[in-house]
């Protein structure tokens, strides 16, 4: 069994015995994953980089998870991972909505392009920033996260484990107790369904 699952099972066992420090450790793991996903979501949106720091995202994610888990002890590691994935999805959708559109901070405050020695390099940088800063890009991310909620339950379950928590396929198969070959088929079906929903090739996975 993987180190991630072993650690989470130990934390859950301690939490059921009243060790609240175990909950903090579980939340910390999920919050760090949120920061990585948010960086990925915003990396092509350079205008908003000046407004968000990883520490801010980590703090907000931790607070959200703490509130949600204050009176709840997930029965299993799978329950915790799926519950945490739902919270990550909400935080990422909120973040995208905050910056997209004509009223968003990213659309109304300019971030200077990096200086270059040659004029043609400046033009290339400006063009890439313009395309990356398109509000449609964050709208696509919002649709992506919302689309996952619309997947069949078993496909959403696999998406939660593989994409939001970045478990390996072998780890995810053990968590939901299915053969790895079956999990691969579910994962492929989930990706195709999501791609059909958003209507274009997905670079998110």
N, C-alpha and C positions, 0 to 999 in steps of 0.2 A: 504494500500500500504506500502511496506517495507521502512525502513529508507534509504537504499541505493538509491532506485529509487527516493524517495522524494528529497534527497539531490542533486542528479544529475539533476533532473528536475529544481530545484531552481537554480543550477549553470548555466544550459543552458539558462534559462530565463535571468539571470543576464548578461551572455556573449552576448546574442543577443542585450542587451541594452548598450554594450560597456564596461562592467566590466571585464577587463582582469584578475583580481584576481580570477574570477570564473574559467577561463580556467586553471590557475595554480592549483587550488584545484582539478579539474577533472583529470588533468594529474598526480597529486600526488597520487591519489587513484589508477590509472592504474599502475603507476610505482611501488607502493608498492606490487601490485599483481605480477608484473614481478619478483621482488626479491624473493617472496615466491616460485614461480614456478622454478626459477633458482636454489634455494637451494634444491628443491626436485630433480631436474634433476641431480645435481652434488653430492648429498649426498652419492651415491654409488661409487663415483669417487674421493677418498680421495687425490690422488696425486695433483689435481688441486686446492684443497681448499686453499692452501697457496698463490695462484695467484689471487683469486677473493675475493673481499670484497663486502658485500651487498650495501655499500654506492657507490661503483664504478658502480655496475649494476643499481642502482637507478638513478645515474647521467646520465648514457648513455641512459637509457630508457626515462628519462625526456627530454633530448636534442632531441632524435629522435621524440618524440611526439610533442614537442614545434615546431620543424621545420615543421612537417607534418600539424600541426593545425594553423600555423602562419597566413594563409590567408583563412582558412576554418572554418565556423561555422556549425557544424552538425545540420541538421534540427530537429532531435529528439534524445532522450536518446539512443534509439536502434542504431541509426546511429553512435553515439559516441562510444558505447560499441563495436560494430562490427569493427569500424575503429581502435580503440585501440587494440582489439584482434589481428588484422592483424599485427600491429606494434610489439606486444609482441611476436608473432610467429616468425617474422623475427629476432628479437633480440635473441631469444632462439636458433634458428637455427644457427645464426652466432656464438653464444657462443659455441655450441656443435662442430661445424666445426673447431673452433679455437683450441680446445684441442684434438680432436680425430686424429688418424692416426699417422704414424711414425714420422712426423715432428712437431706434436703438443707439446706444453709445458708439458702437463701431461704425455706424453710418454717419455720425455727426461730428466726430473728432478725427482729425487727420494725424497719422503717424508718419513722420518724415522717412523717406526712403534712405537706405544706407548710401553713403558717399562712394563714388567710384571715380577712377582716374579718367576713364574714357566715356565720351558722351553716349556711344552706342550701348555700353554696359548699363548706364543709367536708364536708357529707354527700355532695355530688356527687363530690368528690375521693376520698373514702373508698370509694364504690361503684366508681369506675373502677379504683382500686388493687386492690380485692378481686378484680375480674374479671381484671385483668391479671396478678395474682400466682398465679392458679390453676396448680397443678402440671400440669394437663392441657394447658396451653398449651405448656409445654416438652416434654411428652410428644409433642405433635403435631409439634413441630420435629424431635424425634428420629426419629419415624416418617417425616417428610418426607425427611430426609437418607438414612435407610436405604432408603426407597423408590426413590431415585435409583439406588442400586446394583442394584436389581432390574429396571431398565428394559432394553429391548433395547440392544445395544451401540451402535448408531448414534444412538439417542435419548440415551443417557447421554453420548455424545461431544459432542453438540450442547449438552446441558444444562451440561456442564463448561465449555464455552467461553462460552456466553451468560450463564449465571446465576452461576457461581462466579468467573469472570474478567471478566465484564461486557464482553465484546467486542460490537461491533455485529454485526448479522446479516451485513452485507457483509464484515466482518473474518473472522467465523467461516467463512463460505462459502469465502473464499480459503484459510484454514488447512487445511480438509479437502477442498478442491478439488471443490466441487459448486456448481451454479447456486444463486443466492440464493433463487429461487422454491422449489427443492427443499428447501433448508434451512428455509424457513418452514413447509413442510408437516411436516417432521420435528419441528420445535419444537412445532407445534400438537399433533401426535400424542403427543409426550413429556408435555406438560402434561395432556392428557386421560387418559393412562395413569396418571400420578401421582395425579391427582385421584380416579380410580377406586380406586386403592390405599388412599388415606387416608380415603376415604369421605365427604368433604365438600368444599365450595368452598375452594380454596386462596388465601389472601391472601399467600402467600410469593412469588408471581411475578405 
